[in-house]
Structures are given as C-alpha cells and as structure tokens.
Amino acid sequence: MQVQEGEGWRWLVDPARHPFSVLVGGPGWAVELTAAEAGELQRGLLELLREHCALAAQLMPQEAITLELERGQLWLALEGDLEAWTLRFVLTPSGGLRAVEGSWPPSVSQALVAALGALGNNSG
C-alpha cells in the first residue's frame, strides 16, 4: 500500500482492493477510483499545472485565470491566480457506473500536485 497525504488531501494506492484500488480525498470527501481513473486524474491535474506555469509569466500579480481540461469521462479545472488556485474534477463514467465530483481548495492544491508529480506514473 502506498499512502500520500497532507493537510486536506489524501491519495492512497492499494492494488489488493480491485477494482477500486485508489482512494482520493479532499476536505470532507473521499472516493475510490479504479487505477485507470486515478491515472487519468493524476495526469490531468499535472497537465493543468504545466499549463498554469506556462501562462504565469503573462499574468498580472492579482489576475485570475481558469483553465479547463476534458478527457473522455473526466473534466478538470484549475481556478485562481499566480499564488493560489483551486482544483476541481468531475468523473462521469459511461455505462451507468457511479459518478463523482471533488475539489481541493487553494490551501491544499499546491501540496497535492507536488506530491502527484513526485509519484510520477505510479498512481495505480
């Protein structure tokens, strides 16, 4: 089992818990995802961060920005300014499976993405 967690977030990988082997959580919520769903979420969050970093030089100090990314069943958003931003996601699988929406506030988002970047592609 691999546990990454900090104040207001959690990313727990337990391959023995098939099919929902990854627990993802934020302040007041948690959800179990498949390894594929968690991998897409991780890659999407890291891509949003890369886009935010690429645009940072063009933003004024207090200018807010919203970046959105949609990949199949997953929608993600990064909203905020240069210093602090909120992350949100909505997972809507096909075939009548469960759907979930989650978010991390600015106080949590940077630590979460830093930890996911350190994990590389080993999320599940």
Buried (B, 14 or more C-beta within 10 A) or exposed (E): EEEBBEEBBBBBBBEEEEEBBBBBBBEEEEBBBBBBBBBBBBBBBBBBBEBBEEEEEEEEEEEEBEBEBEEEBBBBBBBBBBEEBBBBBBBEBEEEEEEBEBBBBBEBBBBBBEBBEEBEEEBB
